Amino acid sequence: MLFQRAVGIISPFRGLLSTKSSIPLAQTISSKTVEERIGLPPKPKRPLTPYFRYMKEVRAKVVAANNNLPASEIAKTIAKQWEGVDESKKKKYEEEYKKEQLSYVQRRTQYENKLTDEQKDNIRLMKETLAEKKEKRAYRKRVKELGRPKHPQSPFLIFLNEERKKNPQGSMPYREWMTKSSSKWLSMSDDFKEPFIQKSQKEMQKYKDELNKWESRMIQLGNLDVVRQKVLLESSPSSPRKRTAKP
């Protein structure tokens, strides 16, 4: 997978980390440019267009005068004001933009000329990775909105939930609690694991039945993009058999 090549293999327990530790990291990563994500200096930023220069200049005043309006309405208000701005002032914004645009092109060219072929490949790979992640997020959001059944937990996750109830984390750091619980699971005999395995298998069978019903409904509604390919192939009408001509 592209993501694994770009950022390495993710620990199977990463999804279980506490919210407190994961949110700041996600916010930090998302604020970085593609180049910064792979360890390069950020590329020069494009200059603001005349309209966005005006928006940056007046936005604080508009927000202060209309503090009850949502962001979308604030944007509409500024756009309407922009239509009435004097042409001479708009021309000034345009001149500033063209001047900075020329400087930007020069700095961008110098930046790209310093990149090695390997660095350019890494940038291309990271862009593909981010596009892939964005597509996956959009897909997950869509199937959730369409009510797709939730995948059941594995035996290990069922055990963790039970362990959390019987032996709460308390003041113990989460990673330490996770390490302790994981070691306990690994040391358990097959007989002790069996109830968790059976429960997971039972939930898996229920999930498969619900998923089949859900996918049948999605096919009827025309939402074929959320249906597994093998299900689509199985549900497609069989090709009509050729009749053998009678002698």
C-alpha positions in Angstrom: 0.0 0.0 0.0 1.1 3.5 -0.7 0.5 4.6 2.9 2.7 1.9 4.3 5.5 2.8 1.9 5.3 6.5 2.8 5.0 6.4 6.6 5.8 2.8 7.6 3.8 0.0 9.1 1.3 1.2 11.7 1.1 -0.7 15.0 -2.0 -2.9 15.3 -2.7 -1.2 18.7 -2.5 2.4 17.4 -6.3 2.6 17.0 -6.6 1.9 20.7 -4.6 4.8 21.9 -6.3 7.4 24.0 -7.9 10.4 22.5 -5.8 12.8 24.5 -2.6 11.6 22.9 -3.8 11.1 19.3 -5.7 14.3 18.6 -2.9 16.8 19.0 -0.7 14.5 16.8 -3.4 14.4 14.1 -3.8 18.2 14.2 0.0 18.7 13.9 0.3 16.3 11.0 -2.7 17.8 9.1 -1.2 21.3 9.4 2.0 20.3 7.6 2.6 20.7 3.9 3.4 17.6 1.7 7.0 18.6 1.7 7.2 19.0 5.5 5.7 15.5 6.0 8.7 13.9 4.3 11.2 16.1 6.0 11.8 18.9 3.4 11.5 22.6 4.0 8.0 24.0 3.1 7.7 25.2 -0.5 7.0 28.9 -1.1 3.4 29.9 -0.6 1.3 31.3 -3.4 0.4 34.9 -2.9 -3.2 35.9 -2.0 -5.5 36.8 -4.8 -6.9 40.4 -4.8 -10.2 39.2 -3.3 -8.6 37.2 -0.5 -6.3 40.1 0.3 -9.4 42.2 0.8 -11.0 39.4 2.8 -8.0 39.2 5.1 -8.1 42.9 5.6 -11.8 43.3 6.5 -12.7 39.9 8.0 -12.0 40.8 11.6 -14.2 43.9 11.4 -17.1 42.0 9.7 -16.9 39.3 12.3 -17.0 41.9 15.2 -20.0 43.6 13.6 -21.8 40.3 13.0 -20.6 38.0 15.8 -23.8 35.9 15.7 -23.5 34.9 12.0 -22.0 31.6 11.0 -18.8 31.5 9.0 -20.7 30.8 5.7 -22.8 34.0 6.2 -19.6 36.0 7.1 -18.1 34.9 3.8 -21.2 35.9 1.9 -21.2 39.3 3.6 -17.6 40.0 2.6 -18.3 38.8 -1.0 -21.1 41.3 -1.2 -19.0 44.1 0.1 -16.2 43.2 -2.4 -18.7 43.9 -5.3 -19.0 47.5 -4.1 -15.3 48.2 -3.6 -13.9 51.1 -5.6 -12.2 50.0 -8.9 -9.0 51.9 -8.0 -8.7 50.0 -4.7 -9.3 46.7 -6.5 -6.5 47.7 -9.0 -4.2 48.3 -6.1 -4.9 44.8 -4.8 -4.3 43.5 -8.3 -0.9 45.2 -8.6 0.3 43.9 -5.3 -0.8 40.4 -6.3 1.0 40.5 -9.6 4.2 41.8 -8.0 4.2 39.0 -5.4 3.2 36.4 -8.0 6.4 37.2 -10.0 8.5 36.8 -6.9 6.7 33.6 -6.0 7.4 32.0 -9.4 11.0 32.8 -9.0 11.3 31.3 -5.5 9.2 28.3 -6.5 11.5 27.6 -9.5 14.6 27.9 -7.3 13.0 25.5 -4.7 12.1 22.9 -7.3 15.5 23.0 -8.9 17.1 22.1 -5.6 15.0 18.9 -5.2 16.6 15.6 -6.1 14.8 13.0 -8.3 14.3 10.9 -5.1 12.8 13.8 -3.2 10.4 14.5 -6.2 9.4 10.9 -6.2 8.7 11.0 -2.4 6.6 14.2 -2.8 4.6 12.4 -5.6 4.2 9.3 -3.4 3.0 11.4 -0.4 0.4 13.2 -2.6 -0.9 9.9 -3.8 -1.0 8.6 -0.2 -3.0 11.7 1.0 -5.4 11.4 -1.9 -5.9 7.7 -1.1 -6.6 8.5 2.6 -9.0 11.3 1.6 -10.9 8.8 -0.7 -11.1 6.3 2.1 -12.4 8.8 4.6 -15.1 9.8 2.1 -16.0 6.2 1.6 -16.3 5.5 5.3 -18.5 8.5 5.8 -20.8 7.4 2.9 -21.3 3.8 4.2 -21.9 5.1 7.7 -24.6 7.5 6.4 -26.1 4.6 4.5 -26.2 2.5 7.7 -23.8 -0.2 6.9 -23.5 -2.8 9.8 -20.5 -2.3 12.0 -17.8 -4.9 11.8 -17.6 -7.0 15.0 -14.7 -6.9 17.4 -11.9 -9.5 17.4 -11.5 -11.9 20.4 -8.6 -9.7 21.6 -10.7 -6.5 21.6 -13.6 -8.3 23.4 -11.1 -9.4 26.0 -9.8 -5.8 26.4 -13.3 -4.5 27.0 -13.9 -7.1 29.6 -10.5 -6.4 31.2 -11.2 -2.7 31.3 -14.4 -3.4 33.3 -12.7 -5.8 35.8 -9.4 -4.0 36.0 -9.8 -0.3 35.2 -6.9 1.7 34.1 -7.0 4.0 37.0 -3.9 6.2 37.4 -1.8 3.8 35.3 -0.6 5.3 32.0 -2.6 4.0 29.1 0.4 2.5 27.3 1.4 0.6 30.4 -2.1 -0.7 30.9 -2.2 -1.8 27.3 1.1 -3.6 27.5 0.1 -5.3 30.7 -3.3 -6.4 29.2 -1.6 -7.6 26.0 0.9 -9.7 27.9 -2.0 -11.2 29.9 -3.8 -12.1 26.7 -0.7 -13.7 25.2 -0.1 -15.8 28.3 -3.7 -17.1 28.5 -4.3 -20.7 27.5 -6.6 -21.6 24.6 -9.3 -22.7 27.0 -9.4 -19.3 28.6 -9.5 -17.6 25.2 -12.2 -19.8 23.9 -15.2 -17.8 25.3 -13.9 -14.7 23.6 -13.3 -16.5 20.3 -16.8 -18.0 20.4 -18.4 -14.6 21.1 -16.5 -13.0 18.3 -17.5 -15.8 15.9 -21.1 -15.4 16.9 -21.0 -11.7 16.3 -19.2 -12.2 13.0 -22.0 -14.5 11.7 -24.6 -12.0 12.8 -22.6 -9.3 11.0 -22.4 -11.3 7.8 -26.2 -11.9 7.8 -26.9 -8.2 8.3 -24.3 -7.2 5.8 -25.8 -9.4 3.1 -29.3 -7.9 3.7 -27.8 -4.4 3.7 -25.9 -5.0 0.4 -29.1 -6.4 -1.2 -30.9 -3.3 -0.2 -28.1 -1.1 -1.6 -28.2 -2.9 -4.9 -31.9 -2.3 -5.2 -31.4 1.4 -4.4 -28.6 1.7 -7.0 -25.8 2.3 -4.5 -23.4 -0.1 -6.2 -20.3 1.7 -5.2 -20.7 0.6 -1.5 -21.3 -3.1 -2.4 -18.4 -5.6 -2.5 -17.4 -6.6 -6.0 -17.9 -10.3 -5.3 -21.5 -9.6 -4.2 -22.1 -7.6 -7.4 -20.8 -10.5 -9.5 -22.9 -13.0 -7.7 -26.0 -10.9 -8.0 -25.6 -10.1 -11.7 -28.0 -12.0 -14.0 -26.4 -15.1 -15.5 -25.6 -14.9 -19.2 -28.3 -16.7 -21.2 -27.3 -20.1 -22.4 -27.2 -20.6 -26.1 -29.8 -23.0 -27.3 -28.6 -25.9 -29.3 -30.2 -25.9 -32.8 -32.4 -28.9 -33.4 -31.4 -31.1 -36.3 
